[in-house]
Amino acid sequence: MNEKKYFALAHDLFQEACESQMHGDLDVAIELYQRSIETFPTAEAHTYLGWTYSFQGKLDEAIEECKKAIRIDPDFGNPYNDIGSYLIQKSEYQAAIPWLLKAANAKRYDCHHYAHFNLGRAYLALELLNCAREQFEQALKLERGYEVARHALRNVKKQIN
């Protein structure tokens, strides 16, 4: 099989995995993501496999999958943000910041507002209220309708005043 056929097969497996994940069948999704990666590894498949692991509480495995994604495509922003988010879940706020900064500046990332929001969460947990405020504001500047960021900004402003 040539490379295009492997990629197409991997893409089909990836799509099936996404559907299984959306329907809550995480074990099937994991198997399909793994098969996709074995067929033709992509940054997306590793990132989504990590995301699925995170739903199972397997944050260390999720982080490892995101690191594999970054090795494949260092310009892809999702795995940087996801690592930062997983570190926040582990209460490792300081460790999350460099990953989130990389996500915020990633070349190939459609959701920079998530990175700024997560930076705000990390700064808030570290009691760096002005830094948190700035990040929530940046998230809203990028995505005006991001209500979670709007709510977080209101709360941090109350704490500052």
N, C-alpha and C positions, 0 to 999 in steps of 0.2 A: 504494500500500500504506500502511496506517496504521501508527502507531508500534508497536502491539502485534505486528503481523505481522513488522515488521523485527526487533523484539527476539526473537521466537520463532525466526526464521530464523537470526539471529546466535547464539542459544543452541544451536541444533542444530549449527551449524558449530563452535562452541566445543567441544561434546561430542565431535564427530568428531575434532577436533584433539587433545583429551585422550587419546582412544583411540589415535590414531596415535603420540602421544608415548610412551604407556605401552608400546607395541609397538616402540619404538626407531626409528620412521620419522620422524626429526626434520624433514626437508625437507617432507614432506607436512603435518606438524603446523604448521610455520611458515606454509605457504601457507593452511591452513585458519584459523589464528588471524588472519592478515591479512585474509582474506575476512570473518571474523566482525566484525572491527573496522571494515572498510569498510561493512558492513551496518548495524551499530549498535555504536559503541564502548563498551566497558565496562572498568572497572578490572581486572576479573578477566582478560579476554582480553589486555590489555596486559601484565599481570603474568606470565601463563603464557607469552606469547610471549617475554618477557624470560627466563624460566626455561629455555625451550627454547634460546634463544641461548646461555645460560650453559653448557649441555651441549656446545655446539660451541666453547666457549672464547671466545666473543664477549662478553666481560664489559662492555665499554663500550656495546655495543648493548643488552645486557640492562638496564643501569642506565638508559639513555634510555627504554626501554619502561616501566620502573617509575616513572619521573618522570611519564610520560604518564598512568599509572594514578592516581597521586597527584593530578594535576590534575583528573581526573574524579571521584575520591572520596577526599578527604583523610582520611576516617575509616577507610579500609580499611588494616589493619595489614600485610598480606603484602608489599606492595612496599617498605615501609620496611625490614622485616627482610631482604628479598632484597637490597636495595642494600647494607645493612650486610654481609651475607654475601659479596657480590661484592667489596666493598672489602677485606674480610679476605683473600679469595683473591688480591687484588692486593697484599697486604702493606701496605695503607693503613689501619692499625689505628686511628689517631687520627681519621681521616675517617669511619670506620665508626660510631663511638660515637654521634654525634647522631642518625643514622638509626635505630640500634637502640633508643635511648631513646624515640624517637617510636613505634616498633613496640611497645615494652613498655607504652606508655600509650595505644595506639590503641583507639578505641571499638569498632570492628568488626574483631575479630581473635580467632579461636578458639584460637590457639597462642602465647599470650604466653610460654610456657616456652621456645620457640625463640629469641625475642628476648633473654631473660635468658641462655640458654646462649651465644648468639653474643656478647653483651656480655662474658661471662666469657672467651671465647676472645680477644677484642680486648684486654681488660685483662691477660690472661696473657701475650700477646705483647709488651705494653708493660711487663711485669714488675711490674705492680700486683697482687701476689698476693692481698692481702686483698680488694681489689675483685673480683677474679676469683672468689675463694671465695664471697663474698656473692652474686654472680650465679648461680653454679652451685647454691648452696643455694636461691635463689629459684626457679630452674627446677624443682628437685625438689619444692619446696613446692607449686608449681602442677601438677606432673605427677609423682606419686610413682614411677611405673614407668619414668621416663626414664633408662635405664641409661647412656647416653652421658654424661649430666650427672653421674651418680653416679660413674662412672669418672674423669671430669675433676676432680670434687671430691676424690676420694681422692688423685689425683696432686698437686693444688695444695696439699693439706694436708701431704703429705710434703715439699714444697718449703719450706713455711712453717716446719715444725719442724726 
